[in-house]
């Protein structure tokens, strides 16, 4: 059985989603300009996503992520959401689910091992997260992929 570090190094880079224009703020002058200046740079975004990927099995908080950026907590959350299309903690959850799906399909890890490697604590949290994000149980996905 491969060690989880060997599996993690093979995770492909996550595509970056360019920030979407906010039609609600266009034409509002100074306020819109101030928000545009609070954008998360490509370099900062990549550094944060890489940091998340490298520590995916650890406990990660939004406070930890915002400290990796040069902006305050609320500005970071808005800027990350504008770039990724979702708040940072939802993004982390999707990263974890994505890794768990690949581990279910490509390995023989049991559910507790997959939960540990992905930072989802235990098989019950893994199952709850799967049901909440994908609408299926992890066991059903493993059976359907074999």
Residue frames as a rotation matrix with the C-alpha (Angstrom) as fourth column:
UNK 1
0.588 0.809 0.000 0.00
0.809 -0.588 0.000 0.00
0.000 0.000 -1.000 0.00
UNK 2
-0.154 -0.700 0.697 1.56
0.601 -0.626 -0.496 3.36
0.784 0.343 0.518 -0.98
UNK 3
-0.494 -0.099 -0.864 2.26
0.803 -0.434 -0.409 5.90
-0.334 -0.895 0.294 1.70
UNK 4
0.553 0.830 -0.071 -0.05
0.739 -0.528 -0.420 8.92
-0.386 0.179 -0.905 1.62
UNK 5
0.179 -0.557 -0.811 2.89
-0.190 -0.828 0.527 11.24
-0.965 0.060 -0.254 0.88
UNK 6
-0.809 -0.458 0.368 3.51
0.219 0.346 0.912 9.32
-0.545 0.819 -0.180 -2.35
UNK 7
-0.085 0.869 0.488 -0.13
0.991 0.125 -0.050 9.80
-0.104 0.480 -0.871 -3.32
UNK 8
0.601 0.367 -0.710 -0.12
0.433 -0.896 -0.098 13.51
-0.672 -0.248 -0.697 -2.46
UNK 9
-0.328 -0.800 -0.502 2.90
-0.086 -0.504 0.859 14.27
-0.941 0.325 0.097 -4.66
UNK 10
-0.832 0.029 0.553 0.99
0.520 0.385 0.762 12.98
-0.191 0.922 -0.336 -7.68
UNK 11
0.192 0.942 -0.273 -1.93
0.712 -0.326 -0.622 15.37
-0.675 -0.075 -0.734 -7.24
UNK 12
-0.233 -0.278 0.932 -2.15
0.902 -0.420 0.101 17.56
0.363 0.864 0.349 -10.35
UNK 13
-0.956 -0.152 -0.252 -2.17
0.235 -0.909 -0.343 21.29
-0.177 -0.387 0.905 -9.94
UNK 14
-0.033 0.993 -0.111 -5.56
0.789 -0.042 -0.613 22.81
-0.613 -0.108 -0.782 -9.44
UNK 15
-0.262 -0.009 0.965 -6.65
0.839 -0.497 0.223 25.07
0.477 0.868 0.137 -12.25
UNK 16
-0.755 0.015 -0.655 -6.88
0.390 -0.793 -0.468 28.71
-0.527 -0.609 0.593 -11.38
UNK 17
0.132 0.880 0.456 -10.13
0.991 -0.130 -0.036 30.42
0.028 0.456 -0.889 -12.10
UNK 18
-0.744 -0.434 0.508 -9.75
0.460 -0.884 -0.081 34.03
0.484 0.174 0.857 -13.21
UNK 19
-0.706 0.502 -0.499 -11.64
0.324 -0.397 -0.859 36.57
-0.629 -0.768 0.117 -11.10
UNK 20
-0.197 0.746 0.636 -15.07
0.964 0.030 0.264 37.34
0.178 0.665 -0.725 -12.46
UNK 21
-0.838 0.007 0.546 -16.19
0.029 -0.998 0.057 40.90
0.545 0.064 0.836 -13.06
UNK 22
-0.577 0.655 -0.488 -18.73
0.730 0.145 -0.668 42.05
-0.367 -0.742 -0.561 -10.50
UNK 23
-0.455 0.434 0.778 -21.53
0.581 -0.518 0.628 43.83
0.675 0.737 -0.017 -12.39
UNK 24
0.563 0.706 -0.430 -23.02
0.780 -0.280 0.560 45.06
0.274 -0.651 -0.708 -9.10
UNK 25
0.297 -0.534 -0.792 -19.97
0.602 -0.539 0.589 47.25
-0.741 -0.651 0.161 -8.41
UNK 26
-0.483 -0.477 0.734 -19.45
0.874 -0.309 0.375 48.68
0.048 0.823 0.566 -11.88
UNK 27
-0.128 0.387 0.913 -20.03
0.407 -0.819 0.404 52.40
0.904 0.424 -0.053 -12.05
UNK 28
0.799 0.450 -0.399 -19.87
0.527 -0.207 0.824 53.00
0.288 -0.869 -0.402 -8.30
UNK 29
0.653 -0.550 0.521 -16.64
-0.365 -0.831 -0.420 54.96
0.664 0.084 -0.743 -8.48
UNK 30
-0.101 -0.824 0.557 -14.39
-0.891 -0.174 -0.419 54.85
0.442 -0.539 -0.717 -5.44
UNK 31
0.257 0.254 0.932 -15.97
-0.769 0.639 0.038 51.84
-0.586 -0.726 0.360 -3.74
UNK 32
0.990 0.104 0.095 -15.59
-0.021 0.776 -0.630 49.65
-0.139 0.622 0.771 -6.84
UNK 33
0.472 -0.882 -0.009 -12.01
-0.379 -0.193 -0.905 50.85
0.796 0.430 -0.426 -7.33
UNK 34
-0.065 -0.476 0.877 -11.16
-0.998 0.009 -0.069 50.06
0.025 -0.879 -0.476 -3.70
UNK 35
0.581 0.340 0.739 -12.55
-0.427 0.901 -0.079 46.52
-0.693 -0.270 0.669 -4.07
UNK 36
0.952 -0.276 -0.133 -10.66
-0.008 0.412 -0.911 45.94
0.306 0.869 0.390 -7.32
UNK 37
0.167 -0.946 0.278 -7.45
-0.690 -0.313 -0.652 46.97
0.704 -0.083 -0.705 -5.57
UNK 38
-0.001 -0.101 0.995 -8.10
-0.911 0.411 0.041 44.24
-0.413 -0.906 -0.092 -2.96
UNK 39
0.785 0.273 -0.556 -7.78
-0.534 0.753 -0.384 41.46
0.314 0.598 0.737 -5.55
UNK 40
0.548 -0.589 0.594 -5.71
-0.175 0.614 0.769 38.44
-0.818 -0.525 0.234 -4.68
UNK 41
0.064 -0.599 -0.798 -2.74
-0.971 -0.223 0.090 38.30
-0.232 0.769 -0.596 -7.03
UNK 42
0.684 0.125 -0.719 -2.12
-0.474 0.826 -0.306 35.20
0.555 0.550 0.624 -9.10
UNK 43
-0.311 -0.912 -0.268 1.09
-0.226 0.345 -0.911 34.58
0.923 -0.223 -0.314 -7.15
UNK 44
-0.654 0.127 0.746 -0.65
-0.756 -0.099 -0.646 34.88
-0.008 -0.987 0.161 -3.75
UNK 45
0.451 0.892 0.006 -3.51
-0.886 0.449 -0.113 32.67
-0.104 0.046 0.994 -4.87
UNK 46
0.482 -0.344 -0.806 -1.13
-0.288 0.807 -0.516 29.97
0.828 0.481 0.290 -6.15
UNK 47
-0.629 -0.758 0.170 0.92
-0.378 0.107 -0.920 30.14
0.679 -0.643 -0.354 -2.95
UNK 48
-0.344 0.592 0.729 -2.20
-0.905 0.000 -0.426 29.69
-0.252 -0.806 0.535 -0.80
UNK 49
0.704 0.629 -0.329 -3.56
-0.702 0.685 -0.194 26.80
0.103 0.368 0.924 -2.92
UNK 50
0.127 -0.758 -0.640 -0.15
-0.229 0.606 -0.762 25.11
0.965 0.243 -0.097 -2.91
UNK 51
-0.732 -0.358 0.580 0.08
-0.601 -0.062 -0.797 25.55
0.321 -0.932 -0.170 0.87
UNK 52
0.149 0.884 0.442 -3.41
-0.942 0.263 -0.210 24.03
-0.302 -0.385 0.872 1.26
UNK 53
0.709 0.111 -0.696 -2.51
-0.488 0.791 -0.370 21.09
0.509 0.602 0.615 -0.99
UNK 54
-0.265 -0.922 -0.281 0.74
-0.281 0.353 -0.892 20.42
0.922 -0.158 -0.353 0.90
UNK 55
-0.942 -0.066 0.329 -1.10
-0.334 0.080 -0.939 20.36
0.036 -0.995 -0.097 4.25
UNK 56
-0.289 0.919 -0.267 -4.39
-0.618 0.033 0.785 18.86
0.731 0.392 0.559 3.11
UNK 57
0.000 0.260 -0.965 -4.29
0.409 0.881 0.238 16.19
0.913 -0.395 -0.106 5.83
UNK 58
-0.818 -0.375 -0.437 -3.80
0.551 -0.289 -0.783 18.74
0.168 -0.881 0.443 8.61
UNK 59
0.244 0.851 -0.466 -6.26
0.899 -0.379 -0.220 20.96
-0.364 -0.365 -0.857 10.45
UNK 60
-0.777 -0.430 0.459 -6.48
0.594 -0.741 0.311 24.18
0.207 0.515 0.832 8.42
UNK 61
0.062 0.788 -0.612 -8.43
0.758 -0.436 -0.485 27.28
-0.650 -0.433 -0.624 9.43
UNK 62
0.648 0.236 0.724 -9.41
0.685 -0.597 -0.418 30.33
0.334 0.767 -0.548 7.43
UNK 63
0.928 -0.352 -0.119 -7.30
-0.214 -0.768 0.604 32.39
-0.304 -0.536 -0.788 9.82
UNK 64
0.126 -0.912 0.389 -4.22
0.283 0.409 0.867 30.36
-0.951 0.001 0.310 8.82
UNK 65
0.085 -0.037 0.996 -4.98
0.988 0.134 -0.080 30.99
-0.130 0.990 0.048 5.15
UNK 66
0.890 0.307 0.336 -5.56
0.370 -0.918 -0.141 34.72
0.266 0.250 -0.931 5.49
UNK 67
0.677 -0.706 -0.207 -2.19
-0.135 -0.396 0.908 35.08
-0.723 -0.587 -0.364 7.23
UNK 68
-0.090 -0.697 0.711 -0.58
0.726 0.443 0.526 33.84
-0.682 0.564 0.466 4.00
UNK 69
0.230 0.251 0.940 -1.97
0.877 -0.473 -0.088 36.86
0.423 0.844 -0.329 2.15
UNK 70
-0.789 -0.613 0.045 -1.07
0.550 -0.737 -0.393 40.53
0.274 -0.285 0.918 2.52
UNK 71
-0.450 0.708 0.544 -4.65
-0.327 -0.697 0.638 41.53
0.831 0.109 0.545 3.38
UNK 72
-0.602 0.325 0.729 -7.05
-0.780 -0.043 -0.625 41.45
-0.171 -0.945 0.279 6.29
UNK 73
-0.773 0.287 0.566 -9.37
0.096 0.934 -0.343 38.54
-0.627 -0.211 -0.750 7.03
UNK 74
0.233 0.972 0.016 -12.52
0.202 -0.032 -0.979 39.90
-0.951 0.232 -0.203 5.39
UNK 75
0.352 -0.194 -0.916 -10.70
-0.830 -0.517 -0.210 41.32
-0.433 0.834 -0.343 2.37
UNK 76
-0.750 -0.661 0.014 -8.91
-0.602 0.691 0.401 37.99
-0.274 0.292 -0.916 1.93
UNK 77
-0.469 0.639 0.609 -12.17
0.289 0.763 -0.578 36.05
-0.835 -0.095 -0.542 2.07
UNK 78
0.570 0.698 -0.434 -13.81
-0.143 -0.436 -0.889 38.32
-0.809 0.569 -0.148 -0.54
UNK 79
0.105 -0.624 -0.774 -10.73
-0.956 -0.278 0.094 38.26
-0.274 0.730 -0.626 -2.78
UNK 80
-0.834 -0.396 0.384 -10.33
-0.323 0.915 0.241 34.48
-0.447 0.076 -0.891 -2.55
UNK 81
-0.100 0.892 0.442 -14.01
0.354 0.446 -0.822 33.94
-0.930 0.075 -0.360 -3.29
UNK 82
0.573 0.272 -0.773 -13.79
-0.514 -0.615 -0.598 36.30
-0.638 0.740 -0.213 -6.28
UNK 83
-0.273 -0.783 -0.558 -10.84
-0.956 0.156 0.248 34.31
-0.107 0.601 -0.792 -7.69
UNK 84
-0.962 -0.211 0.174 -11.90
-0.215 0.977 -0.002 30.75
-0.169 -0.040 -0.985 -6.82
UNK 85
-0.458 0.863 -0.211 -15.67
-0.373 0.029 0.927 31.12
0.807 0.504 0.309 -7.07
UNK 86
0.591 0.606 -0.532 -16.21
0.292 0.454 0.842 29.93
0.752 -0.653 0.091 -3.49
UNK 87
0.752 -0.309 0.582 -15.02
-0.646 -0.521 0.558 30.79
0.131 -0.796 -0.591 0.04
UNK 88
-0.170 -0.968 -0.183 -11.62
-0.880 0.232 -0.414 29.39
0.443 0.091 -0.892 1.04
UNK 89
-0.546 -0.046 0.837 -12.96
-0.629 0.682 -0.373 26.73
-0.553 -0.730 -0.402 3.41
UNK 90
0.629 0.754 0.189 -15.41
-0.360 0.498 -0.789 25.43
-0.689 0.429 0.584 0.80
UNK 91
0.547 -0.536 -0.644 -12.53
-0.747 0.036 -0.664 25.31
0.379 0.844 -0.380 -1.66
UNK 92
-0.524 -0.763 0.378 -10.52
-0.850 0.439 -0.292 23.27
0.057 -0.474 -0.879 0.85
UNK 93
-0.035 0.606 0.794 -13.44
-0.455 0.698 -0.553 20.90
-0.890 -0.381 0.251 1.34
UNK 94
0.880 0.374 -0.293 -13.70
-0.408 0.278 -0.870 20.37
-0.244 0.885 0.397 -2.42
UNK 95
0.055 -0.932 -0.359 -9.94
-0.885 0.121 -0.450 19.76
0.463 0.342 -0.818 -2.62
UNK 96
-0.590 -0.264 0.763 -10.29
-0.703 0.632 -0.325 17.13
-0.397 -0.729 -0.558 0.10
UNK 97
0.390 0.807 0.444 -13.29
-0.334 0.573 -0.748 15.49
-0.858 0.143 0.493 -1.56
UNK 98
0.719 -0.183 -0.670 -11.49
-0.677 0.035 -0.735 15.46
0.158 0.982 -0.099 -4.91
UNK 99
-0.394 -0.919 -0.014 -8.48
-0.859 0.374 -0.350 13.72
0.327 -0.126 -0.937 -3.35
UNK 100
-0.393 0.314 0.864 -10.75
-0.552 0.672 -0.495 11.29
-0.736 -0.671 -0.090 -1.49
UNK 101
0.724 0.673 -0.148 -12.53
-0.491 0.354 -0.796 10.36
-0.484 0.649 0.587 -4.72
UNK 102
0.381 -0.656 -0.651 -9.21
-0.757 0.183 -0.627 9.65
0.531 0.732 -0.427 -6.42
UNK 103
-0.630 -0.626 0.460 -8.02
-0.776 0.489 -0.398 7.58
0.024 -0.607 -0.794 -3.45
UNK 104
0.074 0.754 0.653 -11.27
-0.536 0.582 -0.611 5.60
-0.841 -0.305 0.447 -3.44
UNK 105
0.882 0.326 -0.340 -10.89
-0.439 0.311 -0.843 4.80
-0.169 0.893 0.418 -7.12
UNK 106
0.494 -0.774 -0.396 -7.12
-0.537 0.087 -0.839 4.36
0.684 0.627 -0.372 -7.39
UNK 107
-0.605 -0.759 0.240 -6.13
-0.644 0.289 -0.708 2.74
0.468 -0.583 -0.664 -4.08
UNK 108
-0.022 0.555 -0.832 -7.23
0.335 0.788 0.517 0.10
0.942 -0.267 -0.204 -1.64
UNK 109
-0.924 -0.253 0.288 -7.05
-0.145 -0.464 -0.874 2.47
0.355 -0.849 0.391 1.34
UNK 110
-0.312 0.861 -0.401 -9.90
0.930 0.363 0.054 1.88
0.192 -0.356 -0.914 3.76
UNK 111
0.450 0.623 0.639 -12.22
0.531 -0.762 0.370 4.78
0.718 0.173 -0.674 4.62
UNK 112
0.874 -0.184 -0.450 -10.38
0.351 -0.400 0.847 5.66
-0.336 -0.898 -0.284 7.85
UNK 113
-0.143 -0.984 0.109 -7.07
0.770 -0.042 0.637 5.88
-0.622 0.175 0.763 5.97
UNK 114
-0.258 0.130 0.957 -8.62
0.820 -0.494 0.289 8.05
0.511 0.859 0.021 3.26
UNK 115
0.806 0.586 0.086 -10.20
0.427 -0.676 0.601 10.28
0.410 -0.448 -0.795 5.90
UNK 116
0.556 -0.674 -0.486 -6.83
0.497 -0.200 0.845 10.67
-0.666 -0.711 0.224 7.63
UNK 117
-0.391 -0.772 0.500 -4.91
0.860 -0.113 0.498 11.45
-0.328 0.625 0.708 4.43
UNK 118
-0.233 0.390 0.891 -7.47
0.687 -0.582 0.435 14.01
0.688 0.714 -0.133 3.30
UNK 119
-0.962 -0.196 0.193 -7.87
0.011 -0.727 -0.687 15.76
0.275 -0.658 0.701 6.65
UNK 120
-0.166 0.981 0.101 -11.47
-0.513 -0.173 0.840 14.67
0.842 0.088 0.533 7.10
UNK 121
-0.191 -0.059 0.980 -10.74
-0.979 -0.056 -0.194 13.17
0.066 -0.997 -0.047 10.55
UNK 122
-0.657 0.044 0.752 -12.60
-0.241 0.933 -0.266 9.84
-0.714 -0.356 -0.603 10.39
UNK 123
-0.919 0.256 0.301 -14.81
0.392 0.486 0.781 7.73
0.053 0.836 -0.547 8.15
UNK 124
0.006 0.969 -0.246 -18.01
0.925 -0.099 -0.367 9.28
-0.380 -0.225 -0.897 9.53
UNK 125
0.115 -0.042 -0.993 -16.86
-0.060 -0.998 0.035 12.83
-0.992 0.055 -0.117 8.70
UNK 126
-0.885 -0.448 -0.125 -15.73
-0.186 0.094 0.978 11.54
-0.427 0.889 -0.166 5.29
UNK 127
-0.616 0.721 0.318 -19.16
0.788 0.561 0.255 10.01
0.005 0.408 -0.913 4.69
UNK 128
0.258 0.732 -0.631 -20.99
0.682 -0.601 -0.417 13.16
-0.684 -0.323 -0.654 5.87
UNK 129
-0.235 -0.439 -0.867 -18.81
-0.290 -0.819 0.494 15.37
-0.927 0.368 0.065 3.66
UNK 130
-0.974 -0.093 0.206 -19.41
0.147 0.435 0.888 13.13
-0.172 0.895 -0.410 0.65
UNK 131
-0.220 0.969 0.112 -23.17
0.967 0.232 -0.105 13.19
-0.128 0.085 -0.988 1.20
UNK 132
0.316 0.352 -0.881 -23.11
0.410 -0.888 -0.209 16.97
-0.856 -0.295 -0.425 1.63
UNK 133
-0.246 -0.514 -0.822 -20.97
-0.485 -0.669 0.563 17.72
-0.839 0.537 -0.085 -1.43
UNK 134
-0.891 -0.207 -0.405 -21.56
-0.455 0.391 0.800 14.87
-0.008 0.897 -0.442 -3.88
UNK 135
0.038 0.997 0.060 -24.83
-0.999 0.039 -0.009 13.42
-0.012 -0.060 0.998 -2.64
UNK 136
0.575 0.093 -0.813 -23.43
-0.259 0.963 -0.073 9.88
0.776 0.253 0.578 -2.42
UNK 137
0.862 -0.351 0.365 -21.76
-0.266 0.299 0.916 7.67
-0.431 -0.887 0.165 0.16
UNK 138
0.008 -0.938 -0.347 -18.05
-0.962 -0.103 0.254 6.96
-0.274 0.332 -0.903 -0.40
UNK 139
-0.439 -0.136 0.888 -18.74
-0.145 0.986 0.080 3.21
-0.887 -0.093 -0.453 -0.37
UNK 140
0.592 0.736 0.327 -21.16
0.267 0.204 -0.942 3.60
-0.760 0.645 -0.076 -3.29
UNK 141
0.699 -0.408 -0.588 -18.52
-0.695 -0.580 -0.424 5.44
-0.168 0.705 -0.689 -5.29
UNK 142
-0.380 -0.886 0.268 -15.92
-0.792 0.461 0.400 2.75
-0.478 -0.060 -0.876 -4.66
UNK 143
-0.163 0.392 0.905 -18.31
0.198 0.912 -0.359 -0.03
-0.967 0.121 -0.226 -5.70
UNK 144
0.815 0.580 -0.012 -19.38
0.118 -0.185 -0.976 1.80
-0.568 0.793 -0.219 -8.87
UNK 145
0.518 -0.677 -0.523 -15.78
-0.838 -0.525 -0.150 2.46
-0.173 0.516 -0.839 -9.92
UNK 146
-0.377 -0.696 0.612 -14.61
-0.554 0.698 0.453 -1.17
-0.742 -0.168 -0.649 -9.76
